[in-house]
């Protein structure tokens, strides 16, 4: 009886030790960031107004402001790492970045490999094209050529909603837009704010919104299981929503308050 009790106690102690080790491992990234005193943030530099490079060659945009806010609140230096849509999650998986703030939408497939914060920015996806091309429904996109960035939310949405469209995929956002501007495609799929920025830079551009694809807010992504880091970042975003900082970012970069964002 005593032997069984002793064995039970040993088993329980081992289980507690394993659980403690697992919890410590799960929080390892946050501890690493704090010990390093810096956080590596994957951000876009080819996707204004969320991220682009200014005339002084410094990254600027909504996502960059969000990255700097998180660094400030954590009390660590921010190391910005430029990424494109296809590799922004891969940088987390290969330990090239600690978190990704890159106009990233949340999907069930992505949630299998990364964890998401609560939403920090609004984002509407849509298809845009020249005025001479008639396409106001998903059915009318059939047979039309549309450029899109590989692996983006718009890529997935087109595949689901407009299977008859001739989708041409590019490795970064600049290439996606350039294909349309060069007349290689009749339309392109992107965020409405990105299209607005493109129109502002090219006032005479023959372009209009054709079809809304989805309302896909932006989330911060990080490796799975980092519960402490996730909680800290959610706290920063929630406070920024409450004190008006998020609305200020949105007004500055998107021209309107962020409004009600989902958790």
WOCOR-V401845 format. One line per field, one symbol per residue. phi: phi as a letter, one per 30 degrees, with the letter a starting at -180 (. if undefined). Layout:
BEGIN
phi=???
END
This chain:
BEGIN
phi=.dddddddddddddddddddddddddcdddddddddiabccdbdbbbdcdaacddcicebkeddddddddddddibdccdbdbcedcddedddcicbdbcbbhddcbdddddcbccdddcadaccacbadddcdacbddddeiddbdadeidedddddddcbdddcdccbdbddddddddddidbdbbcadddddddddddbecddaadcbdcacbecbdcaediddddddddddddddddddjddddedddcciaddidcdd
END
